[in-house]
C-alpha cells in the first residue's frame, strides 16, 4: 500500500501555519497534530521572501530559505523538460520552496518529505499560496520510511543538512537539526542517495545540494548512481546531478 497523506492546512495565531497529516500506511501511527504558535522573543510576524516569483513563508523554527538555492530549482526545472514522465520527490524539503519552484507551471506531482512538523506546515501553506495544493503532498516522516517500496520518481531533489556536527555552533541563527549533517556533514546526504537509488525511474535523476567540496568526498560511495555534473556556487555550496548507473548487459 502506498503512503497516502491527507492534505489539510490550518493557521494558528498570527497566521502561523500548522499541519494536519493523516497516514494510511500499515505500521505507521497517526501523526499528532502539531500546535503552531506565533514566534516568540524574536519576531512578531511571519517572515516571507520572494523565491523566484513565489512568496515563501517561514519562521525561526525552520531553516531560512537561502536565495542562492533558486539555482537548484532552476536546474531542476530544466531537467524536468527532458526527464521521463513521473512525479518529483523532494527530500529534506523544509518549507518546500525548492521543489515548489521547480514544478511551478509544470504538470508534475510533487511529494515533499521532512521530519519537522513546523516545516511541513509551511510547505503546505506555501503550496496553497502558489496555487499548487492540488499537485503537492507533504509527508512528515523520516527519509528512510517516507516512500513506499513501489513508488518511483522521475526526479529526486535533496537539500540535506551538510554542516559537520562539530561546526554547527558557528551558525547560531540556524536550527541545529536543520543543518547538522553528522560527523563529516554527509550522514543525511548518504540517506538521500539510498532513497534515490531505490526509487528513481530508469533515466531519472537526483539533484543533490551539498557543502563546498563534498561531492568529491561522496564520489566513491555512489554505488548504483553516476555523478554527471557538479555546479559550484563559491563558498555557499554545490549542486550535484546524479543518474542511475547503466548496468552491464549480461552476455
ROKERO-458181 format. One record per residue: x, y, z of N, C-alpha, C, O in turn. Coordinates in nm, 2 decimals. Last residue first. Example, Ala and Ser with C-alpha at 12.3 -4.5 7.8 and 13.67 -1.06 7.14 Angstrom:
- 1.28|-0.22|0.71|1.37|-0.11|0.71|1.29|0.00|0.79|1.34|0.11|0.80
- 1.32|-0.57|0.78|1.23|-0.45|0.78|1.32|-0.33|0.78|1.42|-0.33|0.85
***
This chain:
- 2.61|-1.13|-2.08|2.65|-1.19|-2.21|2.55|-1.31|-2.23|2.57|-1.38|-2.34
- 2.42|-0.86|-1.94|2.48|-1.00|-1.93|2.50|-1.06|-2.07|2.42|-1.05|-2.16
- 2.51|-0.53|-1.96|2.42|-0.63|-2.01|2.49|-0.77|-2.00|2.60|-0.78|-2.04
- 2.59|-0.33|-1.68|2.63|-0.40|-1.79|2.53|-0.51|-1.83|2.48|-0.58|-1.75
- 2.38|-0.05|-1.60|2.43|-0.18|-1.56|2.48|-0.26|-1.68|2.40|-0.26|-1.79
- 2.43|0.29|-1.56|2.40|0.18|-1.65|2.46|0.05|-1.61|2.58|0.05|-1.58
- 2.32|0.45|-1.26|2.43|0.39|-1.34|2.38|0.29|-1.44|2.29|0.21|-1.40
- 2.09|0.71|-1.24|2.12|0.57|-1.22|2.23|0.52|-1.31|2.23|0.55|-1.43
- 2.26|1.03|-1.18|2.16|0.95|-1.25|2.20|0.80|-1.23|2.31|0.76|-1.20
- 2.31|1.35|-1.04|2.34|1.21|-1.04|2.23|1.14|-1.12|2.11|1.18|-1.11
- 2.45|1.66|-0.99|2.35|1.59|-1.07|2.39|1.44|-1.08|2.51|1.42|-1.13
- 2.49|1.88|-0.72|2.54|1.76|-0.79|2.43|1.69|-0.86|2.33|1.66|-0.80
- 2.59|2.19|-0.62|2.48|2.11|-0.67|2.53|2.00|-0.75|2.61|2.02|-0.85
- 2.74|2.35|-0.34|2.74|2.30|-0.47|2.62|2.21|-0.50|2.57|2.15|-0.41
- 2.79|2.65|-0.15|2.76|2.51|-0.16|2.78|2.47|-0.31|2.83|2.55|-0.39
- 2.92|2.90|-0.10|2.78|2.87|-0.05|2.74|2.73|-0.05|2.66|2.68|0.03
- 3.15|2.97|-0.20|3.16|2.91|-0.07|3.02|2.88|-0.01|3.01|2.84|0.10
- 3.06|2.91|-0.53|3.16|2.97|-0.44|3.16|2.90|-0.31|3.16|2.77|-0.31
- 2.89|2.69|-0.63|2.85|2.83|-0.61|2.93|2.89|-0.50|2.89|2.91|-0.39
- 2.93|2.45|-0.89|2.98|2.51|-0.76|2.93|2.65|-0.75|2.94|2.73|-0.85
- 2.79|2.17|-1.01|2.79|2.31|-1.03|2.82|2.37|-0.90|2.75|2.35|-0.80
- 2.87|1.86|-1.16|2.87|1.94|-1.04|2.88|2.09|-1.07|2.96|2.13|-1.15
- 2.74|1.58|-1.33|2.78|1.71|-1.33|2.78|1.78|-1.19|2.69|1.74|-1.11
- 2.71|1.30|-1.28|2.70|1.35|-1.41|2.77|1.49|-1.42|2.84|1.52|-1.51
- 2.78|1.02|-1.11|2.79|1.16|-1.10|2.81|1.22|-1.24|2.91|1.20|-1.30
- 2.56|0.74|-1.09|2.68|0.81|-1.16|2.67|0.96|-1.14|2.56|1.02|-1.16
- 2.47|0.47|-0.87|2.45|0.61|-0.93|2.58|0.66|-0.99|2.69|0.62|-0.95
- 2.56|0.23|-0.77|2.43|0.24|-0.84|2.39|0.37|-0.90|2.29|0.38|-0.97
- 2.74|0.38|-0.53|2.70|0.25|-0.58|2.56|0.26|-0.64|2.47|0.29|-0.58
- 2.90|0.61|-0.45|2.78|0.62|-0.54|2.74|0.49|-0.60|2.69|0.49|-0.72
- 3.12|0.66|-0.30|3.01|0.59|-0.24|2.89|0.59|-0.32|2.78|0.57|-0.27
- 3.32|0.82|-0.41|3.35|0.68|-0.40|3.23|0.59|-0.35|3.24|0.47|-0.35
- 3.19|1.08|-0.39|3.21|1.01|-0.52|3.24|0.87|-0.51|3.18|0.79|-0.59
- 3.19|1.22|-0.15|3.08|1.12|-0.18|3.11|1.03|-0.30|3.05|0.93|-0.31
- 3.40|1.40|-0.19|3.40|1.30|-0.08|3.30|1.19|-0.10|3.33|1.07|-0.07
- 3.31|1.55|-0.40|3.43|1.47|-0.42|3.44|1.36|-0.31|3.49|1.25|-0.33
- 3.10|1.68|-0.29|3.07|1.59|-0.39|3.19|1.50|-0.42|3.17|1.38|-0.45
- 3.20|1.87|-0.10|3.15|1.74|-0.05|3.12|1.64|-0.16|3.12|1.52|-0.14
- 3.29|2.12|-0.18|3.39|2.01|-0.18|3.33|1.87|-0.15|3.40|1.77|-0.15
- 3.05|2.29|0.01|3.17|2.30|-0.08|3.26|2.18|-0.07|3.30|2.15|0.04
- 2.76|2.07|0.06|2.86|2.18|0.10|2.98|2.18|0.01|3.00|2.09|-0.07
- 2.49|2.01|-0.17|2.60|1.97|-0.08|2.68|2.09|-0.04|2.66|2.20|-0.09
- 2.20|1.89|-0.32|2.27|2.01|-0.27|2.37|1.96|-0.16|2.33|1.88|-0.07
- 2.12|1.70|-0.60|2.16|1.69|-0.46|2.24|1.82|-0.42|2.34|1.85|-0.49
- 1.91|1.55|-0.79|1.98|1.68|-0.79|2.00|1.70|-0.64|1.91|1.73|-0.57
- 1.88|1.25|-0.98|1.89|1.31|-0.84|1.97|1.44|-0.85|2.08|1.44|-0.90
- 1.67|1.12|-1.24|1.79|1.20|-1.19|1.77|1.24|-1.04|1.66|1.26|-0.99
- 1.59|0.86|-1.48|1.56|0.97|-1.38|1.68|1.03|-1.33|1.79|1.00|-1.37
- 1.64|0.64|-1.63|1.65|0.77|-1.69|1.62|0.88|-1.60|1.63|1.00|-1.65
- 1.40|0.45|-1.45|1.51|0.45|-1.55|1.52|0.58|-1.62|1.42|0.63|-1.67
- 1.30|0.63|-1.15|1.27|0.56|-1.27|1.39|0.55|-1.36|1.49|0.63|-1.34
- 1.42|0.59|-0.82|1.42|0.66|-0.95|1.38|0.57|-1.06|1.41|0.45|-1.06
- 1.44|0.45|-0.58|1.31|0.50|-0.62|1.31|0.58|-0.75|1.21|0.64|-0.78
- 1.69|0.37|-0.49|1.58|0.27|-0.48|1.45|0.32|-0.55|1.37|0.24|-0.58
- 1.84|0.60|-0.51|1.89|0.48|-0.58|1.77|0.38|-0.59|1.76|0.31|-0.69
- 1.71|0.77|-0.34|1.71|0.80|-0.48|1.75|0.67|-0.56|1.68|0.64|-0.66
- 1.78|0.66|-0.09|1.64|0.67|-0.13|1.63|0.69|-0.28|1.55|0.63|-0.35
- 2.06|0.67|-0.09|1.99|0.54|-0.08|1.85|0.55|-0.13|1.80|0.46|-0.21
- 2.10|0.95|-0.10|2.15|0.87|-0.21|2.07|0.73|-0.21|2.04|0.68|-0.32
- 1.99|1.02|0.15|1.92|1.07|0.02|1.97|0.99|-0.10|1.89|0.95|-0.18
- 2.18|0.90|0.31|2.04|0.85|0.31|1.97|0.90|0.19|1.89|0.82|0.13
- 2.39|1.08|0.26|2.40|0.93|0.22|2.26|0.87|0.22|2.24|0.78|0.14
- 2.29|1.31|0.36|2.31|1.30|0.22|2.32|1.16|0.17|2.27|1.12|0.07
- 2.31|1.26|0.63|2.18|1.26|0.57|2.19|1.26|0.42|2.10|1.20|0.36
- 2.60|1.25|0.66|2.51|1.14|0.71|2.38|1.14|0.63|2.34|1.04|0.58
- 2.78|1.45|0.61|2.72|1.38|0.49|2.63|1.26|0.53|2.59|1.18|0.45
- 2.94|1.57|0.80|2.84|1.65|0.73|2.76|1.58|0.62|2.68|1.64|0.56
- 3.09|1.40|0.95|3.15|1.46|0.83|3.06|1.55|0.75|3.10|1.60|0.64
- 2.90|1.36|1.16|3.04|1.37|1.19|3.11|1.44|1.07|3.19|1.54|1.09
- 2.60|1.54|1.07|2.67|1.43|1.13|2.82|1.46|1.13|2.87|1.57|1.10
- 2.48|1.77|0.98|2.49|1.66|0.89|2.57|1.54|0.94|2.61|1.45|0.87
- 2.27|2.01|1.09|2.36|1.91|1.14|2.37|1.79|1.05|2.27|1.71|1.05
- 2.06|2.18|1.01|2.19|2.20|0.94|2.29|2.09|0.98|2.40|2.08|0.92
- 1.84|2.14|1.15|1.82|2.16|1.01|1.95|2.17|0.94|1.96|2.17|0.81
- 1.91|2.11|1.42|1.86|1.99|1.34|1.86|2.01|1.19|1.88|1.92|1.12
- 1.97|2.38|1.49|2.07|2.28|1.47|2.03|2.16|1.39|2.11|2.11|1.31
- 1.84|2.66|1.31|1.80|2.55|1.40|1.91|2.43|1.38|1.93|2.39|1.27
- 2.07|2.94|1.30|2.00|2.83|1.23|1.96|2.72|1.33|2.04|2.69|1.42
- 2.21|3.12|1.44|2.08|3.16|1.39|2.00|3.05|1.33|1.88|3.06|1.31
- 2.46|3.01|1.48|2.37|3.02|1.59|2.23|3.06|1.55|2.13|3.03|1.62
- 2.69|2.86|1.35|2.57|2.92|1.28|2.45|2.92|1.38|2.35|2.85|1.37
- 2.88|2.73|1.48|2.92|2.85|1.40|2.80|2.92|1.34|2.81|3.04|1.30
- 2.78|2.50|1.58|2.78|2.62|1.67|2.82|2.74|1.60|2.80|2.85|1.65
- 2.85|2.31|1.39|2.71|2.36|1.39|2.70|2.49|1.48|2.62|2.58|1.44
- 3.08|2.18|1.38|3.08|2.32|1.33|2.94|2.38|1.34|2.93|2.50|1.30
- 3.06|1.92|1.45|3.14|2.00|1.54|3.15|2.14|1.49|3.21|2.23|1.56
- 2.90|1.81|1.23|2.84|1.83|1.37|2.93|1.93|1.45|2.87|2.01|1.52
- 2.92|1.98|0.92|2.97|1.88|1.01|2.93|1.91|1.16|2.92|2.03|1.19
- 2.63|2.05|0.73|2.74|2.11|0.82|2.79|2.00|0.91|2.71|1.94|0.98
- 2.42|1.97|0.58|2.56|1.92|0.54|2.67|1.99|0.62|2.79|1.97|0.59
- 2.09|1.85|0.54|2.19|1.93|0.62|2.33|1.88|0.59|2.35|1.76|0.59
- 1.98|1.82|0.19|2.01|1.77|0.33|2.10|1.86|0.41|2.17|1.94|0.35
- 1.80|1.85|-0.04|1.87|1.96|0.03|1.90|1.92|0.17|1.85|1.98|0.27
- 1.71|1.70|-0.34|1.75|1.68|-0.20|1.83|1.80|-0.15|1.93|1.84|-0.22
- 1.49|1.57|-0.57|1.56|1.69|-0.53|1.59|1.67|-0.38|1.50|1.64|-0.30
- 1.45|1.33|-0.81|1.46|1.35|-0.67|1.54|1.47|-0.64|1.65|1.49|-0.69
- 1.24|1.26|-1.08|1.34|1.35|-1.02|1.33|1.34|-0.87|1.22|1.36|-0.81
- 1.06|1.05|-1.12|1.14|1.10|-1.23|1.26|1.18|-1.18|1.37|1.18|-1.24
- 1.00|0.78|-0.90|1.00|0.93|-0.93|1.10|0.96|-1.04|1.20|0.89|-1.06
- 0.80|0.53|-0.75|0.91|0.57|-0.84|0.89|0.71|-0.88|0.78|0.76|-0.89
- 0.70|0.29|-0.50|0.69|0.43|-0.56|0.82|0.46|-0.64|0.93|0.42|-0.60
- 0.71|0.05|-0.37|0.67|0.05|-0.51|0.68|0.19|-0.58|0.66|0.20|-0.70
- 0.77|0.11|-0.11|0.87|0.03|-0.19|0.84|0.04|-0.34|0.93|0.04|-0.42
- 0.70|0.45|-0.02|0.67|0.31|-0.03|0.76|0.24|-0.13|0.81|0.30|-0.22
- 0.88|0.67|0.18|0.85|0.64|0.04|0.82|0.49|0.04|0.89|0.40|0.09
- 0.97|0.72|0.44|0.87|0.81|0.38|0.82|0.77|0.24|0.71|0.81|0.20
- 1.17|0.61|0.58|1.04|0.54|0.58|0.93|0.62|0.51|0.81|0.58|0.52
- 1.40|0.75|0.55|1.41|0.61|0.52|1.27|0.54|0.54|1.27|0.42|0.51
- 1.33|1.02|0.64|1.36|0.99|0.50|1.35|0.84|0.46|1.29|0.80|0.36
- 1.05|1.04|0.87|1.19|1.02|0.84|1.22|0.98|0.69|1.13|0.92|0.63
- 0.77|1.26|0.79|0.83|1.13|0.82|0.98|1.13|0.80|1.04|1.22|0.73
- 0.53|1.41|0.67|0.61|1.44|0.79|0.66|1.30|0.84|0.60|1.24|0.93
- 0.48|1.48|0.35|0.49|1.37|0.44|0.58|1.41|0.55|0.70|1.43|0.53
- 0.26|1.64|0.13|0.37|1.66|0.23|0.36|1.54|0.32|0.26|1.51|0.37
- 0.19|1.70|-0.22|0.16|1.63|-0.09|0.28|1.64|0.00|0.39|1.65|-0.05
- 0.06|1.89|-0.48|0.16|1.87|-0.38|0.11|1.80|-0.26|0.00|1.83|-0.21
- -0.14|1.95|-0.66|-0.04|1.86|-0.71|0.07|1.84|-0.61|0.17|1.78|-0.64
- -0.32|2.13|-0.53|-0.37|2.01|-0.59|-0.27|1.91|-0.64|-0.30|1.80|-0.67
- -0.16|2.34|-0.45|-0.21|2.25|-0.35|-0.26|2.12|-0.41|-0.24|2.01|-0.35
- -0.06|2.55|-0.59|-0.01|2.42|-0.62|-0.07|2.31|-0.53|-0.02|2.20|-0.54
- -0.08|2.82|-0.55|-0.18|2.76|-0.63|-0.14|2.62|-0.67|-0.19|2.57|-0.77
- 0.09|2.93|-0.36|0.14|2.92|-0.50|0.04|2.86|-0.60|0.06|2.86|-0.72
- -0.05|2.88|-0.13|-0.03|3.02|-0.17|0.01|3.03|-0.32|-0.02|3.12|-0.39
- -0.02|2.60|-0.11|-0.15|2.66|-0.14|-0.14|2.80|-0.19|-0.22|2.84|-0.28
- 0.26|2.59|-0.07|0.20|2.52|-0.18|0.06|2.58|-0.22|0.03|2.61|-0.33
- 0.27|2.72|0.18|0.34|2.78|0.06|0.29|2.72|-0.07|0.27|2.79|-0.17
- 0.13|2.53|0.34|0.08|2.67|0.32|0.14|2.74|0.20|0.07|2.81|0.13
- 0.30|2.31|0.32|0.16|2.30|0.27|0.10|2.44|0.25|0.04|2.47|0.14
- 0.53|2.42|0.43|0.53|2.36|0.30|0.39|2.36|0.24|0.37|2.39|0.12
- 0.45|2.48|0.69|0.48|2.59|0.60|0.48|2.54|0.45|0.44|2.61|0.36
- 0.41|2.22|0.79|0.30|2.31|0.79|0.33|2.43|0.69|0.24|2.47|0.61
- 0.67|2.12|0.77|0.57|2.06|0.69|0.45|2.15|0.68|0.38|2.16|0.57
- 0.80|2.28|0.96|0.84|2.29|0.82|0.73|2.24|0.73|0.70|2.29|0.63
- 0.67|2.17|1.19|0.66|2.32|1.15|0.69|2.34|1.01|0.62|2.41|0.94
- 0.76|1.91|1.19|0.62|1.94|1.17|0.59|2.08|1.13|0.50|2.11|1.06
- 1.03|1.77|1.03|0.99|1.88|1.11|0.85|1.92|1.09|0.81|1.96|0.98
- 1.10|1.59|0.84|1.06|1.53|0.97|1.03|1.64|1.07|1.00|1.61|1.19
- 0.98|1.58|0.50|1.06|1.65|0.61|1.01|1.59|0.74|0.90|1.55|0.75
- 0.91|1.58|0.16|0.93|1.50|0.28|1.02|1.58|0.38|1.13|1.63|0.34
- 0.68|1.62|-0.10|0.77|1.68|-0.01|0.79|1.60|0.12|0.69|1.56|0.18
- 0.60|1.54|-0.42|0.59|1.49|-0.28|0.71|1.55|-0.20|0.83|1.53|-0.23
- 0.43|1.67|-0.69|0.54|1.69|-0.60|0.51|1.63|-0.47|0.41|1.65|-0.41
- 0.35|1.60|-1.03|0.31|1.59|-0.89|0.44|1.60|-0.81|0.54|1.55|-0.85
- 0.36|1.83|-1.30|0.43|1.72|-1.23|0.38|1.72|-1.08|0.36|1.83|-1.02
- 0.32|2.02|-1.52|0.22|1.92|-1.48|0.29|1.80|-1.41|0.29|1.69|-1.47
- 0.43|2.35|-1.42|0.45|2.22|-1.49|0.35|2.12|-1.43|0.31|2.13|-1.32
- 0.42|2.57|-1.27|0.39|2.59|-1.42|0.41|2.46|-1.49|0.40|2.46|-1.62
- 0.65|2.45|-1.05|0.56|2.56|-1.08|0.54|2.58|-1.23|0.64|2.60|-1.30
- 0.85|2.28|-0.98|0.73|2.22|-1.05|0.63|2.33|-1.09|0.53|2.30|-1.16
- 1.04|2.44|-0.86|1.08|2.35|-0.97|0.96|2.31|-1.05|0.96|2.29|-1.17
- 0.91|2.57|-0.65|0.96|2.65|-0.76|0.99|2.56|-0.89|0.97|2.60|-1.00
- 0.87|2.34|-0.49|0.76|2.42|-0.54|0.80|2.50|-0.66|0.73|2.50|-0.76
- 1.14|2.27|-0.42|1.05|2.18|-0.50|0.94|2.25|-0.56|0.90|2.23|-0.68
- 1.22|2.50|-0.28|1.30|2.45|-0.39|1.21|2.36|-0.48|1.21|2.38|-0.60
- 1.03|2.54|-0.07|1.05|2.64|-0.17|1.12|2.58|-0.29|1.09|2.62|-0.41
- 0.96|2.39|0.16|0.91|2.35|0.03|0.95|2.44|-0.09|0.91|2.41|-0.20
- 1.06|2.42|0.41|0.93|2.49|0.38|0.89|2.47|0.24|0.79|2.53|0.20
- 1.21|2.11|0.40|1.20|2.23|0.47|1.06|2.29|0.44|0.96|2.22|0.45
- 1.28|1.87|0.26|1.21|1.98|0.19|1.21|2.11|0.26|1.19|2.22|0.20
- 1.42|1.63|0.26|1.47|1.74|0.34|1.41|1.87|0.29|1.48|1.97|0.27
- 1.34|1.57|-0.09|1.38|1.52|0.04|1.44|1.63|0.12|1.51|1.72|0.07
- 1.09|1.55|-0.32|1.18|1.65|-0.25|1.21|1.60|-0.11|1.12|1.59|-0.03
- 1.01|1.40|-0.62|1.03|1.38|-0.47|1.13|1.48|-0.42|1.24|1.49|-0.47
- 0.78|1.42|-0.88|0.91|1.47|-0.82|0.90|1.44|-0.67|0.80|1.46|-0.61
- 0.64|1.17|-1.11|0.64|1.27|-1.01|0.78|1.31|-0.96|0.88|1.25|-1.00
- 0.67|1.13|-1.47|0.67|1.08|-1.33|0.67|1.19|-1.24|0.71|1.31|-1.28
- 0.84|1.08|-1.78|0.72|1.11|-1.70|0.74|1.06|-1.56|0.80|0.96|-1.54
- 1.20|1.16|-1.80|1.08|1.08|-1.83|0.96|1.13|-1.75|0.97|1.21|-1.65
- 1.34|1.49|-1.86|1.33|1.37|-1.79|1.20|1.29|-1.83|1.10|1.35|-1.88
- 1.32|1.74|-1.98|1.38|1.63|-2.06|1.36|1.50|-1.99|1.38|1.40|-2.06
- 1.21|1.92|-1.81|1.17|1.93|-1.95|1.22|1.82|-2.03|1.17|1.79|-2.14
- 1.34|1.87|-1.57|1.20|1.82|-1.59|1.15|1.83|-1.74|1.07|1.76|-1.78
- 1.57|2.02|-1.60|1.58|1.88|-1.61|1.44|1.82|-1.64|1.43|1.72|-1.71
- 1.48|2.28|-1.55|1.53|2.25|-1.68|1.54|2.09|-1.70|1.50|2.05|-1.81
- 1.40|2.25|-1.28|1.30|2.28|-1.38|1.35|2.25|-1.52|1.28|2.19|-1.61
- 1.65|2.21|-1.16|1.55|2.10|-1.16|1.45|2.12|-1.27|1.40|2.03|-1.33
- 1.77|2.46|-1.21|1.83|2.34|-1.27|1.72|2.23|-1.27|1.71|2.16|-1.38
- 1.60|2.61|-1.05|1.61|2.64|-1.19|1.66|2.52|-1.27|1.62|2.48|-1.37
- 1.64|2.50|-0.79|1.51|2.50|-0.85|1.52|2.51|-1.00|1.45|2.44|-1.08
- 1.91|2.57|-0.76|1.87|2.43|-0.76|1.73|2.41|-0.82|1.71|2.32|-0.90
- 1.90|2.85|-0.77|1.97|2.77|-0.87|1.94|2.63|-0.88|1.93|2.57|-0.99
- 1.78|2.91|-0.53|1.70|2.92|-0.66|1.77|2.85|-0.77|1.70|2.80|-0.86
- 1.98|2.92|-0.35|1.93|2.78|-0.39|1.82|2.79|-0.49|1.77|2.69|-0.54
- 2.04|3.18|-0.29|2.12|3.11|-0.39|2.06|2.98|-0.43|2.09|2.93|-0.54
- 1.86|3.24|-0.07|1.83|3.29|-0.21|1.91|3.21|-0.32|1.86|3.19|-0.43
- 1.76|3.00|0.15|1.87|3.07|0.10|1.85|3.11|-0.04|1.82|3.03|-0.13
- 1.51|3.01|0.40|1.54|2.98|0.27|1.66|3.06|0.22|1.66|3.18|0.24
- 1.59|2.92|0.74|1.56|3.03|0.64|1.60|3.00|0.50|1.71|2.96|0.48
- 1.48|2.63|0.89|1.59|2.70|0.82|1.54|2.80|0.72|1.46|2.78|0.64
- 1.25|2.70|1.16|1.29|2.63|1.04|1.41|2.70|0.98|1.44|2.81|1.01
- 1.18|2.87|1.36|1.19|2.73|1.39|1.23|2.64|1.28|1.25|2.52|1.29
- 1.15|3.13|1.26|1.28|3.09|1.32|1.29|2.95|1.36|1.40|2.90|1.39
- 0.96|3.07|0.96|0.99|3.14|1.08|1.12|3.08|1.14|1.18|3.00|1.08
- 0.80|3.14|0.64|0.88|3.06|0.72|0.89|3.13|0.86|0.84|3.24|0.87
- 0.68|3.16|0.30|0.67|3.20|0.44|0.75|3.10|0.53|0.76|2.98|0.49
- 0.73|3.29|-0.02|0.76|3.18|0.07|0.76|3.23|0.22|0.82|3.33|0.25
- 0.60|3.36|-0.32|0.61|3.41|-0.19|0.62|3.30|-0.09|0.53|3.22|-0.08
- 0.78|3.32|-0.62|0.69|3.26|-0.53|0.71|3.33|-0.39|0.82|3.35|-0.35
- 0.98|3.44|-0.77|0.84|3.47|-0.80|0.74|3.41|-0.71|0.62|3.45|-0.71
- 1.21|3.34|-0.65|1.19|3.33|-0.79|1.05|3.35|-0.83|0.99|3.28|-0.92
- 1.09|3.40|-0.37|1.18|3.30|-0.41|1.15|3.27|-0.56|1.06|3.19|-0.59
- 1.06|3.65|-0.14|1.03|3.62|-0.28|1.14|3.52|-0.33|1.26|3.55|-0.33
- 0.97|3.58|0.19|1.06|3.62|0.09|1.01|3.58|-0.04|0.93|3.49|-0.06
- 0.86|3.65|0.53|0.83|3.60|0.39|0.94|3.65|0.30|1.00|3.75|0.33
- 0.79|3.59|0.87|0.87|3.64|0.77|0.83|3.58|0.63|0.77|3.47|0.63
- 0.52|3.68|1.07|0.57|3.57|0.99|0.66|3.62|0.88|0.60|3.69|0.79
- 0.59|3.87|1.36|0.52|3.85|1.24|0.59|3.73|1.17|0.70|3.69|1.21
- 0.75|3.93|1.57|0.61|3.93|1.60|0.53|3.92|1.47|0.41|3.95|1.47
- 1.05|3.76|1.67|0.97|3.83|1.56|0.83|3.83|1.60|0.78|3.73|1.67
- 1.16|3.68|1.92|1.24|3.72|1.81|1.17|3.80|1.70|1.22|3.90|1.65
- 0.98|3.61|2.11|1.11|3.66|2.15|1.20|3.71|2.04|1.30|3.76|2.07
- 0.80|3.37|1.92|0.81|3.45|2.04|0.96|3.49|2.07|1.05|3.41|2.04
- 0.58|3.31|1.66|0.71|3.32|1.70|0.72|3.41|1.83|0.64|3.51|1.84
- 0.27|3.14|1.75|0.34|3.25|1.69|0.48|3.26|1.74|0.51|3.22|1.85
- 0.25|2.78|1.71|0.23|2.90|1.79|0.31|3.02|1.72|0.40|2.99|1.65
- 0.09|2.49|1.62|0.17|2.60|1.58|0.14|2.72|1.66|0.03|2.76|1.69
- 0.10|2.18|1.73|0.04|2.31|1.77|0.13|2.42|1.72|0.24|2.44|1.78
- 0.06|1.89|1.53|0.14|1.99|1.59|0.07|2.12|1.62|-0.01|2.16|1.54
- -0.12|1.61|1.58|-0.14|1.74|1.52|-0.05|1.84|1.59|-0.07|1.87|1.71
- 0.06|1.30|1.54|-0.01|1.40|1.62|-0.02|1.53|1.55|0.06|1.57|1.47
- -0.01|1.06|1.29|0.08|1.17|1.34|0.00|1.26|1.43|-0.12|1.29|1.40
- -0.07|0.73|1.35|-0.12|0.85|1.31|-0.04|0.96|1.37|0.00|0.96|1.49
- 0.19|0.50|1.29|0.10|0.56|1.38|0.05|0.69|1.32|0.12|0.75|1.24
- 0.23|0.24|1.05|0.26|0.38|1.09|0.15|0.43|1.20|0.03|0.39|1.18
- 0.15|-0.01|0.98|0.26|0.00|1.07|0.29|0.14|1.12|0.37|0.16|1.21
- 0.02|0.08|0.67|0.03|-0.03|0.77|0.16|-0.01|0.85|0.27|0.01|0.80
- -0.10|0.40|0.62|0.01|0.30|0.59|0.02|0.20|0.70|0.03|0.24|0.82
- -0.23|0.65|0.59|-0.29|0.53|0.58|-0.19|0.43|0.54|-0.19|0.38|0.42
- -0.20|0.94|0.80|-0.13|0.84|0.72|-0.22|0.72|0.71|-0.28|0.68|0.81
- -0.26|1.29|0.79|-0.30|1.16|0.83|-0.24|1.05|0.74|-0.23|1.08|0.62
- -0.17|1.60|0.91|-0.13|1.49|0.82|-0.19|1.36|0.87|-0.17|1.33|0.99
- -0.21|1.93|0.95|-0.27|1.80|0.99|-0.24|1.70|0.88|-0.29|1.71|0.77
- -0.01|2.19|1.06|-0.04|2.09|0.96|-0.11|1.98|1.02|-0.08|1.93|1.13
- 0.00|2.55|1.07|0.02|2.42|1.13|-0.01|2.32|1.03|-0.04|2.36|0.91
- 0.13|2.88|1.01|0.06|2.76|0.97|0.09|2.64|1.06|0.21|2.63|1.10
- 0.04|3.17|1.17|0.14|3.07|1.16|0.08|2.94|1.12|-0.01|2.89|1.20
- -0.14|3.38|1.20|-0.13|3.32|1.07|-0.01|3.23|1.06|0.05|3.22|0.95
- -0.16|3.46|1.47|-0.08|3.54|1.38|-0.05|3.47|1.25|0.06|3.49|1.19
- -0.24|3.12|1.57|-0.24|3.27|1.59|-0.13|3.33|1.51|-0.03|3.28|1.47
- -0.27|2.90|1.28|-0.28|2.93|1.42|-0.27|3.08|1.44|-0.29|3.16|1.35
- -0.43|2.76|1.02|-0.34|2.87|1.06|-0.37|2.89|1.21|-0.49|2.91|1.25
- -0.40|2.44|0.84|-0.47|2.54|0.93|-0.38|2.64|0.97|-0.25|2.62|0.97
- -0.46|2.22|0.58|-0.37|2.32|0.64|-0.46|2.41|0.73|-0.57|2.44|0.70
- -0.43|1.89|0.46|-0.51|2.00|0.51|-0.42|2.09|0.58|-0.32|2.05|0.64
- -0.41|1.60|0.28|-0.36|1.73|0.29|-0.46|1.82|0.35|-0.57|1.83|0.30
- -0.33|1.28|0.38|-0.44|1.37|0.36|-0.39|1.52|0.38|-0.33|1.55|0.49
- -0.13|1.06|0.22|-0.12|1.17|0.31|-0.24|1.26|0.28|-0.25|1.32|0.17
- -0.06|0.73|0.19|-0.15|0.83|0.15|-0.16|0.94|0.25|-0.18|0.91|0.37
- 0.19|0.51|0.07|0.15|0.61|0.18|0.05|0.71|0.12|0.08|0.77|0.02
- 0.05|0.22|-0.08|0.13|0.34|-0.09|0.09|0.43|0.03|-0.02|0.43|0.08
- 0.08|-0.12|0.00|0.00|0.00|0.00|0.09|0.12|0.00|0.19|0.13|0.07
***
